[in-house]
Amino acid sequence: MKKLEKRAILCLVLAGMLLLGLAFFIFQYITKGDDWVSFAANRHLYQNGNLIRGSIYDVDGDLLLENSEEGTTYSDSAAVRRATIHAVGDVDGNIGNGAVTSFADKLTGYNLITGTYSLTGRGRNLYLSIDDEVCRVANEALDGRSGMVGVYNYETGEVICMVSSPNYDPLDPPTLDDDDDSGLYLNRFLSGAIVPGSIFKLVTLAAAIDNKDDIYDWTYECTGELQLGDDVITCPNAHGTVDIARALSVSCNCAFGELTLEVGSEVMTQYVEDLGLTASRSINGINTAKGKFTFPDDDDASLAWAGIGQYEDLINPCTMLTYMGAIASGGRAVVPDLIHSVRTQGGIPLQIPWKKHTKRLISESTADELAELMHNNVVTNYGEGNYPGLDLCAKSGTAEVGGDLEPNAWFAGFLRNEDAPYAFIVLVENGGSGSRVAGSVANEVLQAVVNR
């Protein structure tokens, strides 16, 4: 009798383990099935090991990558291949968040019911939101310098330009040394976490607008130095008496250092969190890098430096671009979208753009005030003539990166042109002046955008 009881208990335990294992497998199948399909080494998904994935096109239907029985082919243009390599990806999976890898489930036509089966055996065609011509212009404007360019429609969310440099021609892939640190395979727009410099002053300014009743009566006397203990916040020049508009226009470090101290550590910490700058944002299932910010409450110098985009500040360009979109659209942004549509081989749409909004990042009034102050930067400092035909709101940034290296050059903002609702962000690593270097790149790209 005891033997029967023991056997019964053993059978129940084994049955329980089997059920748990089956439940775990089903859970993994449902939640991770598309990841298994997306695994770069998984090239034998269909019968006889010969699944042919669909092809990848830009938003206008220009071919970026074609999969056929003969193999994989890319765009005929070497310039386009280089400019779009980080968006498209490569068949070897070196670029981990390119479309080839990240959207493999869509290219194969994978679903939970039929797996990768299709009547044609050719998967689905993927139309990205990027414009290959705008990307080409952006890459040529970077001119081989490390950096990135991102542009998106802040009304629809479609990312029309996503370029990261350095890049390469997938038809002539490089051989990298083990100690190579160029970041060739890194998509800086999605995966970068970079010192922001003065473009971060738009965050500090939002906090000040909301938390200082007298912000438009506030003035500061800039002597070129702000002594804080043993440390000194410096400006390239003594700006004299500045109000908040001029402080932003000339990017006065001393004024914004003082403003950060008045706003305080707790408020600054709350704002970077509320704006989503410390979190990873999901872009069509691709997770962006997290930003990092520290605002010490016991070290005035470090707090001041953090408020002007230095100290330990790191931002992700895509997340900062989303903030630009929020300012442009009244405080609530459309989340960037890399997919224009997914279609059958016969051209039938299976997935179309679907706008997804962030929570409200800033109030509508604060967004409007920031926009006017950013436009004032262009009128009084950057020069409207340098951006012909563009109703531009922008902020430049020159971010110190240490050592003997030239600072990173940033330029971020948006257009208010009714027929061109685009936000942008440009980085030229070790480029020097933000408005002169990154601003010039931005103008070339935006001219291509409005003349599409």
ROLO-664678 format. One line per 4 residues: their letters; for each residue x, z, y of N, C-alpha, C. Coordinates in steps of 0.2 Angstrom, whole numbers, plus 2048, in hexadecimal, padded with zeros to 3 digits. Example, Ala and Ser with C-alpha at 12.3 -4.5 7.8 and 13.67 -1.06 7.14 Angstrom:
REM ROLO-664678
AS) 842/827/7E4/83E/827/7EA/842/827/7F0; 840/823/7F5/844/824/7FB/840/827/800
This chain:
REM ROLO-664678
MKKL) 804/800/7FA/800/800/800/804/800/806; 80A/804/806/80E/805/80C/812/7FE/80D; 813/7FB/807/817/7F4/808/812/7EF/80B; 80C/7EF/809/807/7EB/80C/806/7EC/814
EKRA) 806/7F2/816/806/7F4/81D/80C/7F2/821; 812/7F3/81E/818/7F1/821/818/7E9/822; 816/7E6/81C/816/7DE/81D/811/7DC/822; 80B/7DF/822/806/7DD/827/809/7DE/82E
ILCL) 80C/7E4/82F/80F/7E5/836/814/7E0/838; 819/7DF/833/81E/7DA/834/81B/7D3/836; 815/7D1/832/812/7CB/833/80F/7CB/83A; 80C/7D0/83C/809/7D1/843/80F/7D0/848
VLAG) 814/7D3/847/81A/7D3/84C/81C/7CC/84D; 81D/7C9/847/820/7C2/847/81B/7BD/84A; 814/7BE/849/80F/7BA/84C/80F/7BB/853; 810/7C1/856/810/7C3/85D/816/7C0/860
MLLL) 81C/7C0/85D/822/7BD/85F/821/7B5/860; 81D/7B2/85B/81C/7AB/85B/817/7A9/861; 812/7AD/862/80D/7AC/867/811/7AD/86E; 815/7B2/86F/819/7B3/875/81D/7AD/876
GLAF) 821/7AB/871/825/7A5/872/822/79F/874; 81C/79E/870/818/798/872/815/798/879; 813/79E/87B/810/79F/882/816/79E/887; 81C/7A0/886/822/79F/88A/823/798/88B
FIFQ) 823/794/885/825/78D/885/81F/789/889; 819/78B/888/814/787/88C/815/789/893; 816/78F/895/817/791/89C/81D/78D/89F; 823/78C/89B/828/788/89D/827/781/89E
YITK) 823/77E/899/821/777/899/81D/776/89F; 818/77A/8A1/814/779/8A7/818/779/8AD; 81C/77F/8AE/81F/780/8B4/826/77C/8B5; 829/77A/8AF/830/778/8B0/830/770/8AD
GDDW) 82B/76E/8AB/82B/767/8A8/82E/762/8AC; 82C/762/8B2/82E/75D/8B7/836/75E/8B8; 838/764/8B8/83F/766/8B8/843/763/8B3; 840/763/8AD/844/760/8A7/844/759/8A7
VSFA) 83F/756/8AA/83F/74E/8AB/845/74D/8B1; 845/751/8B6/84A/750/8BB/851/751/8B9; 852/754/8B4/859/756/8B2/85E/750/8B2; 863/750/8B5/867/74A/8B7/869/747/8B0
ANRH) 86B/74B/8AB/86E/748/8A5/868/745/8A0; 862/746/8A2/85C/744/89E/85B/73D/89F; 85E/738/89B/85D/731/89C/859/72E/896; 856/732/891/853/730/88B/84C/733/88B
LYQN) 848/731/890/842/734/890/83C/731/88D; 83D/72A/88B/838/726/888/83A/724/881; 835/721/87E/836/71F/877/83C/71A/876; 840/71B/871/846/717/870/84B/719/875
GNLI) 84A/71E/879/84F/720/87E/850/71B/883; 84A/718/885/84B/712/88A/845/712/88F; 844/718/892/840/718/898/843/715/89E; 83F/711/8A1/841/70E/8A7/83D/711/8AD
RGSI) 841/715/8B1/83E/718/8B7/83C/713/8BC; 837/715/8C1/835/711/8C6/83B/710/8CB; 839/70D/8D0/83E/70B/8D5/83D/70F/8DC; 842/710/8E0/841/713/8E6/841/70F/8EC
YDVD) 83D/710/8F1/83C/70B/8F7/83C/710/8FD; 83D/70D/903/83D/710/909/835/710/90B; 834/713/911/82D/713/913/82A/70C/914; 82E/707/916/82B/700/917/82C/6FC/911
GDLL) 82E/6FF/90C/82E/6FB/905/835/6F7/904; 83A/6F9/908/841/6F6/907/844/6FA/901; 846/6F6/8FC/849/6F9/8F6/84F/6FD/8F7; 84F/703/8F5/855/707/8F5/858/708/8EE
LENS) 855/708/8E9/857/709/8E2/852/706/8DD; 855/702/8D9/850/6FF/8D4/853/700/8CD; 84E/703/8C9/850/704/8C2/84C/6FE/8BD; 850/6FB/8B9/84D/6F6/8B5/851/6F6/8AE
EEGT) 84F/6F1/8AA/852/6F1/8A3/85A/6EF/8A4; 85B/6EC/8AA/862/6EA/8AB/867/6F0/8AD; 863/6F5/8B0/867/6FB/8B2/865/6FD/8B9; 869/700/8BD/867/703/8C4/86A/6FE/8C9
TYSD) 867/6FC/8CE/869/6F9/8D4/867/6FC/8DA; 86B/6FB/8DF/86A/6FE/8E6/868/6F9/8EB; 867/6FB/8F1/866/6F6/8F6/86C/6F1/8F7; 86A/6EB/8F9/86F/6E6/8FA/874/6E8/900
SAAV) 872/6ED/904/876/6EE/90A/87A/6F4/909; 881/6F4/909/886/6F9/909/884/6FF/90E; 883/6FC/914/881/701/919/87B/706/918; 876/702/915/870/706/913/872/70B/90D
RRAT) 875/708/908/877/70C/902/87B/713/904; 87F/712/909/883/718/90B/87E/71D/90F; 87A/71A/914/876/71E/918/871/722/914; 86E/71F/90E/869/722/90B/86B/725/904
IHAV) 871/726/903/873/728/8FC/871/730/8FB; 871/734/900/86F/73B/900/867/73B/8FF; 864/737/902/85C/737/901/85A/734/8FA; 85E/72E/8F8/85C/72B/8F2/85F/72F/8EC
GDVD) 866/731/8EC/869/734/8E7/86D/72F/8E3; 870/732/8DD/873/72D/8D9/872/72F/8D1; 873/72A/8CD/870/72B/8C6/875/730/8C2; 87B/731/8C5/87F/736/8C2/87D/73E/8C4
GNIG) 879/73E/8C8/876/745/8CA/87B/749/8CF; 880/745/8D2/885/749/8D6/881/74C/8DC; 87C/748/8DF/878/74A/8E4/872/74E/8E1; 872/754/8E1/86D/758/8DD/866/758/8E0
NGAV) 865/756/8E7/85F/756/8EA/85D/74F/8EC; 860/74A/8EA/85E/743/8EB/857/742/8E7; 854/73C/8E9/84E/73A/8E6/84E/739/8DF; 854/736/8DD/855/734/8D6/854/73A/8D1
TSFA) 857/740/8D3/856/746/8D0/850/74A/8D1; 84F/74B/8D8/84A/750/8DA/843/74D/8D8; 842/747/8D8/83B/744/8D7/83B/73F/8D1; 83F/741/8CC/83F/73E/8C6/839/73E/8C2
DKLT) 835/743/8C3/82E/744/8C0/82A/73E/8C2; 82A/73D/8C9/826/738/8CC/828/731/8CA; 82F/730/8CA/832/729/8C8/830/728/8C0; 830/72D/8BC/82E/72B/8B5/827/72B/8B4
GYNL) 823/72E/8B9/81B/72E/8B8/81A/734/8B3; 81E/739/8B3/81D/73F/8AF/817/743/8B1; 813/745/8AC/80E/74A/8AD/80D/74E/8A6; 809/754/8A7/809/759/8A2/805/756/89B
ITGT) 801/751/89C/7FD/74F/897/800/749/893; 803/744/896/805/73F/893/80D/73F/893; 810/743/896/817/743/897/81A/73E/89B; 81E/739/898/820/734/89C/81D/72D/89A
YSLT) 818/72E/895/815/727/893/812/724/898; 812/71D/898/80E/719/89D/80E/712/899; 808/70E/89B/807/708/897/80D/703/899; 80F/703/89F/815/6FE/8A0/81C/701/89E
GRGR) 81C/707/89D/823/70A/89B/828/70A/8A1; 825/709/8A7/82A/708/8AD/829/70E/8B2; 826/713/8B1/826/718/8B5/822/717/8BC; 823/71A/8C1/820/719/8C7/825/717/8CD
NLYL) 823/714/8D2/827/712/8D8/826/718/8DD; 82C/71A/8E0/82C/71F/8E5/82D/71C/8EC; 829/71D/8F1/82A/71B/8F8/82C/721/8FC; 832/721/8FE/835/727/902/832/726/909
SIDD) 832/72B/90D/830/72B/914/835/728/919; 83C/728/916/841/726/91B/841/71E/91C; 843/71D/922/844/716/924/84B/714/923; 84D/70F/91F/854/70D/91D/858/70B/924
EVCR) 854/707/928/858/705/92E/859/70B/933; 855/70F/934/856/715/938/85C/719/935; 85C/71A/92E/861/71E/92B/868/71A/92C; 868/713/92C/86E/70F/92D/871/710/934
VANE) 86C/710/939/86F/711/940/872/718/940; 86E/71D/93D/871/724/93E/878/725/93B; 879/722/935/87F/722/932/885/71F/936; 883/719/938/888/716/93C/889/71A/943
ALDG) 884/71D/946/885/721/94C/88A/727/94A; 88A/72A/944/88E/72F/942/895/72D/942; 896/726/940/89C/723/940/8A2/726/93C; 8A0/728/936/8A4/72B/931/8A6/733/932
RSGM) 8A3/736/937/8A4/73D/939/89F/741/934; 8A1/747/932/89D/74B/92E/897/74E/932; 891/74E/92F/88C/750/933/885/74E/930; 880/74E/934/879/74C/931/875/74A/937
VGVY) 870/746/935/86A/744/939/864/745/936; 85F/748/939/858/749/936/853/747/93B; 84E/743/939/849/742/93E/842/742/93A; 83D/745/93D/837/745/939/831/744/93E
NYET) 82B/742/93C/825/741/940/822/748/940; 821/74B/946/81F/752/946/817/752/945; 814/74C/945/80D/74B/944/80B/74A/93D; 80F/746/939/80D/745/932/812/749/92D
GEVI) 818/74B/930/81D/74E/92B/822/749/928; 821/743/929/825/73E/925/82C/73E/928; 831/73F/924/838/73F/926/83A/738/926; 83C/735/92B/83E/72E/92C/845/72D/92B
CMVS) 849/732/92D/850/732/92D/853/738/92A; 857/737/925/85B/73D/922/862/73A/91F; 867/73B/924/86D/739/922/872/73E/922; 877/73E/91D/87C/743/91D/883/740/91C
SPNY) 888/742/920/88E/73F/920/893/745/91F; 899/744/91B/89B/73D/917/896/73B/912; 896/735/911/892/732/90B/896/72C/908; 893/729/903/897/724/900/892/71E/8FD
DPLD) 895/719/8FB/891/713/8F8/890/715/8F1; 88A/715/8EE/88A/717/8E7/88C/711/8E2; 88D/70B/8E5/890/706/8E1/898/707/8E1; 89B/70B/8E5/8A2/70D/8E5/8A3/714/8E5
PPTL) 8A1/718/8E0/8A1/71F/8E1/8A8/722/8E1; 8AA/727/8E5/8B0/72A/8E6/8B2/72E/8E0; 8B9/72F/8DF/8BC/734/8DB/8BE/73A/8DF; 8BB/73F/8DE/8BD/745/8E2/8C1/74A/8DE
DDDD) 8C6/74D/8E2/8CB/752/8E0/8C7/758/8DF; 8C9/75D/8DA/8C6/763/8D9/8C5/767/8E0; 8CA/766/8E4/8CA/76B/8EA/8C7/767/8F0; 8C4/762/8EF/8C1/75E/8F4/8BB/762/8F8
DSGL) 8BB/763/8FE/8B6/767/902/8B3/763/907; 8B2/75D/906/8AF/759/90B/8A8/759/90B; 8A5/75C/906/89D/75C/905/89A/755/904; 89E/751/901/89B/74A/900/894/74A/8FD
YLNR) 893/74E/8F8/88D/74E/8F4/888/752/8F8; 889/756/8FD/885/75B/900/880/757/905; 87A/758/904/875/756/909/875/75B/90F; 878/75A/914/879/75F/919/872/761/91C
FLSG) 86D/75C/91D/867/75D/920/863/762/91B; 863/762/915/85F/766/911/863/76C/90E; 869/76B/90D/86D/771/90A/872/774/90E; 873/772/914/878/775/919/876/77B/91C
AIVP) 87A/780/91D/879/786/921/87F/786/925; 87E/785/92C/883/783/931/882/787/937; 888/789/93A/888/78D/940/884/789/946; 87E/78B/949/87A/787/94D/87D/787/954
GSIF) 881/78C/957/882/78B/95E/87C/78C/962; 87C/788/968/877/789/96D/871/786/96C; 870/782/966/869/780/965/865/787/963; 868/78C/961/865/792/95F/862/796/965
KLVT) 864/794/96B/861/797/971/85A/796/972; 857/790/96E/850/78F/96E/84C/794/96A; 850/798/966/84C/79D/962/84C/7A4/967; 852/7A5/96A/853/7AB/96E/84E/7AA/974
LAAA) 84D/7A4/977/849/7A2/97C/842/7A4/97A; 840/7A2/974/839/7A3/972/837/7AA/972; 83C/7AE/96F/83B/7B6/96F/83B/7B8/976; 83F/7B6/97B/83F/7B8/982/838/7B7/985
IDNK) 836/7B1/984/82F/7AF/987/82A/7B3/985; 82A/7B5/97F/824/7B9/97C/825/7C0/97D; 82B/7C3/97F/82C/7CA/97F/82F/7CC/986; 830/7C8/98B/832/7CA/992/82D/7C7/997
DDIY) 829/7CC/99A/823/7CA/99E/826/7C6/9A4; 82C/7C7/9A6/82F/7C5/9AC/834/7BF/9AB; 833/7BB/9A5/838/7B7/9A3/83A/7B1/9A9; 834/7AF/9AC/835/7AA/9B1/838/7AD/9B8
DWTY) 838/7B3/9B9/83B/7B6/9BF/842/7B9/9BD; 844/7B9/9B7/84A/7BB/9B5/850/7B7/9B7; 855/7BA/9BA/85B/7B6/9BC/861/7BA/9B9; 867/7B6/9B9/86D/7B9/9B6/873/7B6/9BB
ECTG) 877/7BA/9BC/87D/7B8/9C0/883/7B7/9BB; 884/7B0/9BA/88A/7AF/9B5/890/7AE/9B8; 895/7B2/9B7/89C/7B2/9B9/8A1/7AE/9B4; 89E/7AC/9AF/8A2/7A9/9AA/8A4/7AD/9A4
ELQL) 8A3/7B4/9A5/8A4/7B9/9A0/89F/7BF/9A0; 89D/7C1/99A/899/7C7/999/89D/7CC/995; 89F/7D1/998/8A3/7D6/994/89F/7DB/990; 8A0/7DB/98A/89C/7E0/986/8A1/7E4/981
GDDV) 8A2/7EA/983/8A7/7ED/980/8AE/7EA/980; 8B1/7E9/97A/8B8/7E6/97A/8B7/7DE/979; 8B1/7DC/979/8B0/7D5/978/8AD/7D1/97F; 8AE/7CB/97F/8AC/7C7/985/8A8/7C1/983
ITCP) 8A2/7C1/985/89E/7BA/985/8A0/7B6/98A; 8A2/7B0/989/8A5/7AB/98E/8A0/7A5/98E; 8A1/7A2/994/89E/79B/996/8A4/797/998; 8A3/790/997/8A9/78C/999/8AA/78C/9A1
NAHG) 8A4/78D/9A5/8A4/78E/9AC/8A0/794/9AE; 8A1/796/9B4/89D/79B/9B7/897/797/9BA; 891/799/9B8/88B/795/9BA/888/798/9C0; 88A/79E/9C2/887/7A1/9C8/880/7A4/9C6
TVDI) 87B/7A4/9CB/875/7A7/9CA/870/7A2/9C6; 86E/7A4/9C0/86A/79F/9BC/863/7A2/9BA; 85E/79E/9BB/857/7A1/9B8/857/79E/9B1; 851/79F/9AD/851/79E/9A6/852/796/9A5
ARAL) 84F/792/9A9/84F/78B/9A8/856/789/9A9; 85A/78B/9AE/861/789/9AF/865/78C/9AA; 864/792/9A8/868/795/9A2/868/791/99C; 862/78E/99A/861/78A/995/864/783/996
SVSC) 863/780/99C/866/779/99D/86D/779/99D; 871/77E/9A0/878/77E/9A0/87B/782/99A; 876/784/996/878/788/98F/87C/78E/991; 87A/792/995/87E/798/998/87F/79D/992
NCAF) 885/79E/98F/886/7A3/98A/885/7AA/98D; 887/7AB/992/887/7B2/995/880/7B4/996; 87C/7AF/999/875/7B1/99B/871/7B2/994; 872/7AE/98F/86E/7AF/989/871/7B5/985
GELT) 877/7B6/986/87A/7BD/983/876/7C3/986; 876/7C3/98C/872/7C8/990/86B/7C8/98E; 868/7C2/98D/861/7C2/98C/85F/7C5/984; 864/7C3/980/864/7C6/979/864/7CD/979
LEVG) 868/7D0/97D/868/7D7/97D/862/7DA/980; 85F/7D7/984/858/7DA/987/853/7D9/982; 853/7D3/97E/84E/7D2/979/84E/7D7/974; 855/7D8/971/856/7DD/96C/857/7DA/965
SEVM) 85A/7DE/961/85C/7DC/95A/855/7DC/956; 851/7E0/957/84B/7E0/952/847/7DA/954; 846/7D8/95A/842/7D2/95C/845/7CC/959; 84C/7CC/95A/84F/7C6/958/84F/7C5/950
TQYV) 84F/7CA/94D/84F/7CA/945/848/7C7/943; 843/7CA/947/83C/7C8/945/83B/7C1/947; 83E/7BE/94C/83C/7B7/94E/840/7B2/949; 846/7B3/947/849/7AF/942/845/7AF/93B
EDLG) 842/7B5/93A/83E/7B5/933/837/7B1/934; 834/7B3/93A/82D/7B0/93B/82E/7A8/93C; 833/7A5/93F/834/79E/93F/837/79B/939; 838/79F/934/83A/79C/92D/841/79A/92D
LTAS) 845/79C/931/84C/79A/931/850/79E/92C; 84E/7A3/92A/852/7A7/924/84F/7A5/91D; 84A/7A2/91D/847/7A0/916/849/799/914; 848/798/90E/849/791/90B/842/78D/90B
RSIN) 842/788/90E/83B/784/90F/83B/77F/909; 835/77E/906/835/779/901/832/772/904; 837/76D/903/835/766/905/834/762/8FF; 82E/761/8FD/82C/75D/8F7/82F/760/8F1
GINT) 82F/767/8F1/832/76A/8EB/83A/76B/8EB; 83D/768/8F1/844/769/8F2/845/76F/8F6; 849/774/8F4/84A/77A/8F8/84F/779/8FD; 84E/77A/903/854/77A/908/858/780/908
AKGK) 85E/780/90B/862/786/90B/85F/78B/910; 860/791/90F/85E/797/913/863/798/919; 860/799/91F/864/79B/924/866/7A3/924; 86B/7A4/928/86E/7AB/928/86F/7AE/92F
FTFP) 86C/7B4/931/86D/7B6/937/86E/7BE/937; 872/7C1/93B/873/7C8/93B/873/7CA/943; 86F/7CE/945/86E/7D1/94B/86F/7D8/94C; 876/7DA/94C/877/7E1/94C/874/7E5/952
DDDD) 872/7EB/950/86F/7EF/955/874/7F5/958; 87A/7F4/956/87F/7F9/958/885/7F6/95A; 885/7EF/95C/88A/7EC/95E/888/7E6/963; 888/7E8/96A/885/7E3/96F/889/7DC/96F
ASLA) 88F/7DC/96E/893/7D6/96E/891/7D1/968; 890/7D4/962/88E/7D0/95D/887/7CE/95D; 883/7D2/960/87C/7D0/961/87B/7CB/966; 87F/7CB/96B/87F/7C6/971/881/7BF/96E
WAGI) 887/7BF/96A/889/7B9/967/884/7B6/962; 881/7BB/95E/87C/7B8/95A/876/7B5/95D; 874/7B7/963/86F/7B4/967/870/7AE/96A; 877/7AC/96A/879/7A5/96D/87B/7A1/967
GQYE) 879/7A3/961/87A/79E/95C/881/79E/958; 885/7A4/959/88B/7A5/956/88B/7AB/952; 890/7AF/952/891/7B5/94D/890/7B3/946; 88B/7B5/943/88A/7B3/93C/884/7AE/93B
DLIN) 882/7AB/940/87C/7A7/940/87E/7A0/93C; 879/79F/937/879/799/933/872/796/933; 871/790/934/86A/78D/934/86B/787/92F; 865/785/92C/864/77F/928/861/77A/92D
PCTM) 864/774/92D/861/76F/932/85A/76D/931; 858/76C/92B/851/76B/929/84C/770/92C; 84E/776/92B/849/77C/92E/849/77C/935; 84F/77B/938/84F/77A/940/84B/774/942
LTYM) 84B/76F/93F/847/769/941/840/76B/940; 83E/76F/93B/837/771/93B/835/775/941; 83A/779/943/838/77D/949/837/778/94F; 83B/773/950/83A/76E/955/834/76B/955
GAIA) 831/769/94F/82B/767/94E/825/76C/950; 826/772/94F/822/777/951/821/777/959; 827/777/95C/827/777/963/823/771/966; 824/76B/963/821/765/965/81A/765/964
SGGR) 817/768/95F/810/768/95D/80C/76E/95E; 80E/772/963/80A/778/965/80B/77E/961; 811/77F/95D/812/785/95A/812/785/953; 80E/780/950/80D/780/949/810/779/946
AVVP) 815/779/941/818/773/93F/815/770/939; 816/769/938/814/766/932/81B/766/92E; 81A/768/928/820/769/923/823/762/922; 82A/761/923/82D/75A/921/82B/758/91A
DLIH) 82A/751/91A/828/74E/913/82C/748/912; 82F/748/90C/834/742/90A/830/73D/906; 82A/73E/904/827/739/900/821/736/904; 822/72F/904/81C/72B/908/817/72A/903
SVRT) 818/727/8FD/813/726/8F8/817/725/8F1; 813/726/8EC/815/725/8E5/810/720/8E2; 812/71A/8DF/80E/715/8DD/80F/712/8D6; 80A/70F/8D3/80B/70C/8CC/80F/706/8CD
QGGI) 811/703/8C8/814/6FC/8C8/810/6F7/8CB; 809/6F8/8CB/805/6F3/8CE/803/6F5/8D5; 806/6FA/8D8/805/6FB/8DF/800/700/8E1; 7FD/703/8DC/7F7/708/8DD/7FA/70F/8DF
PLQI) 7F8/711/8E5/7FB/718/8E7/7F8/71D/8E3; 7FD/722/8E0/7FB/728/8DD/7FC/72E/8E1; 800/72D/8E6/802/733/8EA/803/731/8F1; 7FF/733/8F6/800/731/8FD/802/738/901
PWKK) 805/737/907/807/73C/90B/801/741/90C; 803/748/90C/7FE/74D/90D/801/752/912; 7FE/753/917/801/757/91C/801/75E/91A; 806/762/91B/806/769/919/809/76C/91F
HTKR) 806/771/922/808/775/928/80B/77B/927; 810/77D/92B/812/784/92B/80D/789/92E; 80E/78F/92D/80A/794/931/80C/793/938; 808/796/93D/80A/796/944/811/799/945
LISE) 816/795/948/81C/798/949/81D/79B/94F; 81A/798/954/81A/79B/95B/813/799/95E; 812/79D/964/80B/79B/967/80B/795/96A; 805/792/96C/805/78B/96F/808/78C/976
STAD) 807/791/979/809/792/980/811/792/980; 814/796/97B/81B/796/97B/81E/78F/979; 81B/78C/975/81D/785/973/81D/780/979; 818/781/97D/817/77C/983/81D/77E/988
ELAE) 81E/785/989/823/787/98D/82A/785/98B; 82C/785/985/832/783/982/833/77C/983; 82E/778/981/82E/771/982/830/76F/989; 82D/772/98E/82E/770/995/835/772/997
LMHN) 838/778/995/83F/77A/996/844/775/993; 842/773/98D/846/76E/989/846/767/98D; 841/765/98F/841/75F/993/845/760/99A; 844/766/99D/848/767/9A3/850/766/9A1
NVVT) 852/768/99B/859/767/999/85B/760/99A; 857/75B/998/858/754/998/858/752/99F; 854/754/9A3/853/752/9AA/859/754/9AE; 85B/75B/9AD/860/75E/9B2/867/75E/9AF
NYGE) 868/75C/9A9/86E/75D/9A6/870/757/9A2; 86D/755/99D/86F/750/998/86E/749/99B; 869/748/99F/868/742/9A3/863/73D/99F; 85E/73C/9A3/858/738/9A0/85B/731/99F
GNYP) 860/72F/9A3/862/728/9A2/866/727/99C; 868/72C/999/86C/72C/992/867/72B/98D; 861/72B/98E/85C/72B/989/856/726/98B; 858/720/98D/853/71C/990/84C/71B/98C
GLDL) 847/71C/98F/840/71A/98C/83E/720/988; 842/726/987/840/72B/983/83D/731/987; 837/734/986/835/73A/989/838/740/985; 83E/742/986/842/746/982/841/74D/984
CAKS) 841/752/97F/842/759/980/847/75B/97B; 84D/75E/97D/852/75F/979/856/765/97B; 85B/767/976/860/76D/977/866/76B/974; 86C/76B/977/872/76A/974/875/770/972
GTAE) 87A/76F/96D/87E/775/96B/885/773/96A; 889/778/96B/890/777/96A/892/77E/966; 893/77D/960/894/783/95B/89B/784/959; 89E/78A/95B/8A5/78B/95A/8A5/78D/952
VGGD) 8AA/78A/94F/8AB/78B/947/8B1/78E/945; 8B5/790/94A/8BB/794/949/8C1/790/948; 8C7/793/948/8CE/790/947/8CF/78B/94D; 8D3/786/94B/8D4/781/950/8CF/77B/950
LEPN) 8CA/77B/94C/8C5/776/94C/8C1/775/952; 8BF/76F/953/8BB/76D/959/8B4/770/957; 8B0/772/95C/8A9/775/95A/8A4/770/957; 89F/772/954/89A/76D/951/896/76B/957
AWFA) 894/765/957/88F/763/95D/888/762/95A; 883/765/95D/87C/764/95B/878/761/961; 873/75E/95F/86D/75C/963/867/75C/960; 862/760/962/85C/761/95F/856/760/964
GFLR) 850/75E/962/84A/75D/966/845/759/963; 841/756/968/83C/751/966/83A/74D/96C; 836/747/96A/834/743/96F/82C/744/970; 82A/743/976/823/744/978/820/73D/979
NEDA) 823/738/977/820/731/978/81A/731/973; 814/72F/976/80E/72F/972/80F/72B/96B; 812/725/96C/813/721/966/819/723/962; 81D/728/963/823/72A/960/823/731/95F
PYAF) 81F/735/95B/81F/73C/95B/824/73E/956; 82B/73E/958/830/740/953/834/746/956; 836/74A/951/83B/74F/953/841/74E/94F; 847/750/952/84D/74E/94F/852/754/94F
IVLV) 857/753/94B/85D/758/94B/863/754/949; 869/755/94D/86F/751/94C/875/756/94C; 879/755/947/87F/759/947/885/755/946; 88A/756/94A/891/752/949/896/758/948
ENGG) 898/759/942/89D/75F/941/8A4/75D/944; 8A6/763/948/8AC/762/94C/8AC/75D/951; 8A6/75B/953/8A5/756/958/8A6/758/95F; 8A6/75E/961/8A7/760/968/8A1/761/96C
SGSR) 8A0/75D/971/89A/75E/975/894/75C/972; 88F/761/972/888/75F/96F/884/75A/973; 884/75A/979/880/755/97D/883/74F/97D; 88A/74F/97E/88D/748/97E/88E/745/977
VAGS) 890/748/972/891/745/96C/88B/745/968; 888/74B/966/882/74B/962/87C/747/966; 87C/748/96C/877/745/970/877/73E/970; 87D/73B/970/87E/734/970/87C/731/969
VANE) 87D/735/963/87B/733/95D/873/733/95D; 870/738/960/869/739/960/866/733/963; 869/731/969/866/72B/96D/866/725/969; 86B/723/965/86B/71D/961/866/71D/95C
VLQA) 865/723/959/860/724/953/859/723/956; 858/727/95C/851/727/95E/84F/720/961; 854/71C/964/852/716/966/850/711/961; 853/712/95B/852/70E/955/84B/711/952
VVNR) 849/717/953/843/71A/951/83D/717/955; 83E/717/95C/838/715/960/837/70D/960; 83D/70A/95E/83C/702/95D/83B/700/956; 839/704/952/838/702/94B/832/6FC/94B
